[in-house]
Amino acid sequence: MNKEEILEKSRAEHKNKDIYEQEILKQAGTSAVIVMLVLAAFFSAMQIFAGGGINYGLWALVLSSNMTTFWVKYAKLRRKHELLMVILYTLLVSALSGCHLYNLITSSTIL
C-alpha cells in the first residue's frame, strides 16, 4: 500500500474531516462549559449577596449544556455511564426549571 492509498483510506474513514481540528473543537467546547460554569457561579453569588436569592433559571441553562452533551453521547455510544448522567442531569435541569417557573409565578404581579 503506497502513501496515496493510505491517505485516501484515511480521508474516507474520517469523511474529509481534520482530526486535529475536531480535537481543538472538543477542547474549545470543554473550555466554554467551564467558563460558563465559573461565570454562572460568580453571577449567582453576587445575586445572593445582593439579596436577590438563587436564580434557578440560570443554573438550569448552564446545566442544560452538560445534559445535552450526555444525551448525544448516550445516543451514539449507548453506555450505562452516559445513561446515568443523562438521567441525573435531566432530573436536575427539570427541577431547576420547575423552581424557576414557580418563583416567576409566585412573584408575578399580573397573575
C-alpha positions as CSV (number, residue, x, y, z in Angstrom):
1,M,0.0,0.0,0.0
2,N,1.5,3.3,-1.0
3,K,1.2,6.7,0.7
4,E,-1.7,7.9,-1.6
5,E,-3.8,4.8,-0.8
6,I,-3.3,5.2,2.9
7,L,-4.3,8.9,2.7
8,E,-7.3,8.0,0.6
9,K,-8.4,5.4,3.1
10,S,-7.9,7.8,6.0
11,R,-10.0,10.5,4.2
12,A,-12.8,8.1,3.5
13,E,-12.7,6.9,7.1
14,H,-12.9,10.4,8.6
15,K,-15.1,11.8,5.8
16,N,-12.6,14.5,4.9
17,K,-12.7,15.9,8.5
18,D,-9.5,17.1,10.0
19,I,-8.8,15.1,13.2
20,Y,-6.7,17.9,14.7
21,E,-9.5,20.4,14.1
22,Q,-12.0,18.1,15.7
23,E,-9.8,17.8,18.8
24,I,-9.4,21.5,19.0
25,L,-13.2,22.0,18.7
26,K,-13.7,19.4,21.5
27,Q,-11.3,21.3,23.8
28,A,-12.9,24.6,22.9
29,G,-16.3,23.2,23.9
30,T,-15.0,21.9,27.2
31,S,-13.4,25.3,27.9
32,A,-16.6,27.1,27.0
33,V,-18.6,25.0,29.5
34,I,-16.0,25.7,32.3
35,V,-16.1,29.4,31.6
36,M,-19.9,29.3,31.6
37,L,-19.9,27.5,35.0
38,V,-17.5,30.0,36.5
39,L,-19.5,33.0,35.3
40,A,-22.8,31.4,36.5
41,A,-21.2,30.8,39.9
42,F,-20.0,34.4,40.1
43,F,-23.3,35.9,39.0
44,S,-25.2,33.6,41.3
45,A,-23.0,34.5,44.3
46,M,-23.4,38.2,43.5
47,Q,-27.2,37.8,43.3
48,I,-27.3,36.0,46.6
49,F,-25.2,38.6,48.3
50,A,-27.3,41.4,46.9
51,G,-30.4,39.8,48.5
52,G,-31.9,38.5,45.2
53,G,-32.0,34.8,46.1
54,I,-31.0,32.0,43.8
55,N,-31.6,32.3,40.1
56,Y,-32.7,28.7,39.3
57,G,-33.2,29.6,35.6
58,L,-29.5,30.5,35.3
59,W,-28.4,27.1,36.7
60,A,-31.0,25.3,34.5
61,L,-29.5,26.9,31.4
62,V,-25.9,26.2,32.5
63,L,-26.5,22.6,33.3
64,S,-28.6,22.0,30.2
65,S,-25.4,22.1,28.1
66,N,-24.0,19.2,30.1
67,M,-27.3,17.4,29.9
68,T,-27.3,17.8,26.1
69,T,-23.8,16.6,25.8
70,F,-24.6,13.4,27.7
71,W,-27.8,12.9,25.7
72,V,-25.8,13.0,22.5
73,K,-23.1,10.7,23.9
74,Y,-25.7,8.2,25.1
75,A,-27.5,8.2,21.8
76,K,-24.2,7.4,20.0
77,L,-22.4,5.2,22.5
78,R,-25.2,3.5,24.5
79,R,-23.0,3.2,27.6
80,K,-24.5,2.9,31.1
81,H,-22.4,5.7,32.5
82,E,-23.9,8.2,29.9
83,L,-27.4,6.9,30.7
84,L,-26.9,7.5,34.4
85,M,-25.6,11.0,33.7
86,V,-28.5,11.7,31.3
87,I,-31.0,10.8,34.0
88,L,-29.2,12.8,36.6
89,Y,-28.8,15.9,34.5
90,T,-32.3,15.7,33.1
91,L,-33.8,15.5,36.6
92,L,-31.7,18.3,37.8
93,V,-32.4,20.6,34.9
94,S,-36.1,19.8,35.2
95,A,-36.2,20.5,38.9
96,L,-34.3,23.8,38.5
97,S,-36.6,24.8,35.6
98,G,-39.6,24.0,37.8
99,C,-38.3,26.0,40.7
100,H,-37.6,29.0,38.3
101,L,-41.1,28.8,36.9
102,Y,-42.6,28.5,40.3
103,N,-40.7,31.6,41.5
104,L,-41.8,33.5,38.5
105,I,-45.5,32.6,39.0
106,T,-45.5,33.3,42.8
107,S,-43.7,36.6,42.4
108,S,-45.7,37.8,39.4
109,T,-47.8,40.9,39.8
110,I,-50.0,40.2,36.8
111,L,-51.1,36.6,37.8
